Amino acid sequence: MKKFLRGLLTIALTFLLIALGIVLSFKTMLINTADQMIKREMTHQFINTMQEQNSEVDEEAIQKIKETIEKNETIQDIMNTYFDQVIEILGSEEELKINITEDLNTLVDEGEKILKEYGITITPAEKEELLDMVSMEEVNTLLNETLAEAKQNLPEQIKEEIKIYQFVMGPTFKVMLCGVILLDLLFIALLKKSAYKWLSNLGGSSLIVGLFIGFVIPLSIDKLLKTLDNENLFAFNTEALANYGYVLIGIGIVAYVLEFTLKKTTEKKPIETQKEQP
């Protein structure tokens, strides 16, 4: 019976570790995926602009543009900020608003820097025109009106799902999930009547989930996208989930090593004690 209960608790631990990985990685995966899509579109626009001004654009310059845009963290930071704000607006009963003017100005400045590196200069008049466009109060008004309309037209079921999402992705649920995992390990330790033998259960679950999340899922998605071979299809970014998987693999290995070391240490102590007795 105890063995059966330990098995159930270990299976539960495995699913809890998967749930924790999803909760910790989901938002980051969405933002990273959107970040890739926007940067891909920006790359196309910059290359088209360069080719319009200079028909002879070598492959090396194109590759450098791609690398420069990919390494730029401004877009991701902006999306990270406004993703939370948009979700909060849609899920709140209060009337909330956002102001994106400052960040849009930053995007214009970033774009100007990238173009300057490749010999394309935006004239003061052109830049002023762009800044006037993104700084106008109408931009914020339009955005907030669109969000307000979307919020008003959202079905009640979707509103409830947004609230559930906010709770699940919030710190309270994450702490609760970690607490349940620790409680699960405590029950396993009590059933095994050992201060360290539960480490093998933790190690097994961590390695299984880590290998699945860190390697199987990313490789499967990558293979699927290559099979579809569609340039317009966005690549779902699984980097955050994979990193969580790598951490679990590390935890699993450490857990097994600790359990093996403690087992050897405790087995030697009774023998050494007997030898010391006269």
C-alpha positions in Angstrom: 0.0 0.0 0.0 2.8 2.4 0.9 4.6 1.6 -2.4 1.4 2.4 -4.3 0.9 5.7 -2.5 4.6 6.6 -3.1 4.0 5.9 -6.8 0.9 8.1 -6.9 2.7 10.9 -5.1 5.7 10.6 -7.5 3.3 10.8 -10.5 1.6 13.8 -8.9 5.0 15.4 -8.4 5.8 14.9 -12.1 2.6 16.7 -13.1 3.2 19.5 -10.6 6.6 20.2 -12.0 5.1 20.4 -15.5 2.4 22.8 -14.3 5.1 24.9 -12.6 7.1 25.1 -15.8 4.1 26.2 -17.8 3.2 28.9 -15.2 6.7 30.2 -15.1 7.3 30.1 -18.8 4.0 30.8 -20.6 4.1 34.6 -20.5 7.7 34.7 -21.5 7.1 32.3 -24.4 4.2 34.5 -25.7 6.3 37.7 -25.5 9.4 36.1 -27.1 7.3 34.7 -29.9 5.7 38.1 -30.6 9.1 39.7 -30.3 10.4 37.4 -33.0 7.5 38.2 -35.3 7.9 42.0 -34.9 11.6 41.9 -35.4 11.2 39.7 -38.5 8.9 42.3 -40.0 11.2 45.2 -38.9 14.1 43.4 -40.7 12.1 43.2 -43.9 11.2 46.9 -43.7 14.8 48.0 -43.0 16.2 45.9 -45.9 13.5 47.2 -48.3 14.4 50.8 -47.3 18.1 50.1 -47.9 17.4 48.5 -51.3 15.2 51.5 -52.3 18.0 53.9 -51.6 20.8 51.6 -52.8 20.0 48.7 -55.0 23.4 47.0 -54.3 23.0 45.7 -50.7 25.3 42.8 -50.1 24.4 39.7 -48.0 26.8 40.7 -45.3 25.0 44.0 -44.6 21.7 42.2 -44.6 23.0 39.6 -42.1 24.3 42.4 -39.8 20.9 44.2 -39.9 19.3 40.9 -38.8 21.7 40.5 -36.0 21.4 44.1 -34.8 17.6 43.9 -34.7 17.6 40.4 -33.0 19.9 41.6 -30.2 17.8 44.8 -29.6 15.9 44.3 -26.3 13.9 47.5 -26.5 10.9 45.9 -28.3 10.8 43.0 -25.9 10.9 45.4 -22.9 8.0 47.5 -24.4 5.9 44.4 -25.1 6.6 43.0 -21.6 5.3 46.3 -20.1 2.2 46.7 -22.2 1.2 43.0 -22.2 0.6 43.1 -18.5 -1.2 46.5 -18.8 -3.5 45.3 -21.6 -4.4 42.1 -19.7 -5.1 44.3 -16.6 -7.4 46.6 -18.5 -9.4 43.8 -20.1 -9.7 42.0 -16.8 -10.5 44.9 -14.5 -13.9 46.4 -13.7 -12.3 49.9 -13.5 -11.6 52.1 -16.4 -7.8 52.0 -16.9 -5.7 53.7 -19.6 -2.2 53.3 -21.0 0.2 55.9 -22.5 2.6 54.6 -25.1 4.0 57.9 -26.5 7.3 57.7 -24.7 8.0 54.2 -25.8 7.0 54.9 -29.4 9.5 57.8 -29.4 12.1 55.3 -28.2 11.3 52.9 -31.1 11.8 55.8 -33.6 15.2 56.6 -32.0 16.2 52.9 -32.2 15.2 52.7 -35.8 17.2 55.8 -36.6 20.3 54.4 -35.0 20.1 51.1 -37.0 19.6 53.0 -40.3 22.6 55.3 -39.5 24.9 52.3 -39.1 24.3 51.4 -42.7 24.6 54.9 -44.2 20.9 55.8 -44.3 20.1 59.1 -42.7 16.7 60.3 -41.7 16.4 64.0 -42.2 15.4 66.2 -39.3 12.1 67.0 -41.1 11.4 63.2 -41.6 12.2 62.4 -38.0 10.0 65.3 -36.8 7.2 64.0 -38.9 7.5 60.6 -37.4 7.7 61.9 -33.9 4.6 64.1 -34.5 2.8 61.0 -35.7 3.7 58.8 -32.7 3.5 61.7 -30.1 0.0 62.8 -31.1 -2.6 62.5 -28.4 -4.8 60.8 -31.0 -2.6 57.7 -31.0 -3.2 57.1 -27.3 -6.8 58.0 -27.6 -7.3 55.6 -30.5 -5.5 52.8 -28.6 -7.5 53.3 -25.4 -10.8 53.5 -27.2 -10.0 50.3 -29.1 -9.2 48.5 -25.8 -12.3 49.9 -24.2 -14.5 48.7 -27.1 -12.8 45.3 -27.0 -13.4 45.1 -23.3 -17.0 46.0 -23.7 -17.6 43.4 -26.4 -15.8 40.6 -24.5 -18.1 37.7 -23.6 -18.4 37.1 -19.9 -16.8 33.7 -20.3 -13.7 35.3 -21.8 -13.6 37.9 -19.0 -13.7 35.1 -16.4 -10.9 33.3 -18.3 -8.8 36.5 -18.2 -9.2 36.7 -14.4 -8.3 33.0 -14.1 -5.2 33.7 -16.2 -4.2 36.7 -14.0 -4.5 34.5 -10.9 -2.7 31.5 -12.3 0.2 33.7 -13.6 0.3 35.8 -10.4 2.7 35.3 -7.5 0.1 33.8 -5.1 -0.6 30.8 -7.3 3.1 30.2 -8.0 3.8 30.2 -4.2 0.8 27.8 -3.7 2.1 25.5 -6.4 5.6 25.4 -4.9 4.0 24.7 -1.5 2.1 21.8 -2.9 5.3 20.4 -4.4 7.1 20.6 -1.0 4.1 19.0 0.7 4.2 16.2 -1.9 7.9 15.6 -1.2 7.2 15.6 2.6 4.5 12.9 2.3 6.9 10.8 0.2 9.6 11.3 2.9 7.2 10.2 5.6 6.1 7.1 3.7 9.7 6.2 3.1 10.6 7.0 6.8 13.8 8.6 5.6 15.4 12.0 5.7 17.0 11.5 2.2 15.4 8.7 0.3 12.8 11.0 -1.2 15.6 12.5 -3.2 15.3 9.6 -5.7 11.7 10.4 -6.3 12.5 14.1 -6.9 15.4 13.1 -9.1 13.3 10.8 -11.2 10.5 13.2 -11.7 12.8 16.2 -12.4 14.8 14.2 -15.0 11.7 13.0 -16.8 10.1 16.4 -17.0 13.4 18.1 -17.7 14.2 15.9 -20.7 10.6 16.2 -22.0 10.4 20.0 -21.7 14.0 20.8 -22.4 14.5 18.6 -25.5 11.4 16.6 -26.7 9.0 19.6 -27.0 11.5 22.1 -28.6 12.8 19.5 -31.1 9.2 18.4 -32.0 8.1 22.0 -32.6 11.2 22.7 -34.7 10.7 19.6 -36.7 7.0 20.4 -37.3 7.9 23.9 -38.5 10.6 22.6 -40.9 8.1 20.0 -42.2 5.5 22.7 -42.9 8.2 24.9 -44.5 6.1 28.1 -44.5 8.0 31.4 -44.3 4.9 33.2 -43.1 4.5 30.8 -40.2 5.8 32.2 -37.0 8.2 30.1 -34.9 6.8 29.6 -31.4 9.6 30.4 -29.0 10.2 27.7 -26.5 13.4 29.0 -25.0 12.0 29.8 -21.6 10.4 26.4 -21.3 13.6 24.7 -22.4 15.6 26.7 -19.9 13.2 25.4 -17.2 13.8 21.9 -18.4 17.6 22.3 -18.2 17.2 23.5 -14.6 15.1 20.4 -13.8 17.7 18.1 -15.3 20.3 19.8 -13.1 18.1 19.4 -10.0 17.5 15.7 -10.9 21.2 14.9 -11.2 22.0 16.7 -8.0 19.2 14.9 -6.2 20.5 11.5 -7.3 24.1 12.4 -6.4 23.0 13.6 -2.9 20.9 10.5 -2.3 23.8 8.2 -3.3 26.3 10.2 -1.1 24.0 10.2 1.9 23.2 6.5 1.5 26.9 5.6 1.4 27.6 7.9 4.4 24.8 6.4 6.6 25.8 2.8 5.7 29.4 3.3 6.8 28.6 4.8 10.2 27.2 1.7 11.9 30.2 -0.4 10.7 32.7 2.2 12.0 30.8 2.3 15.3 31.0 -1.5 15.7 34.7 -1.5 15.1 35.3 1.2 17.7 33.6 -0.9 20.4 36.1 -3.0 22.6 
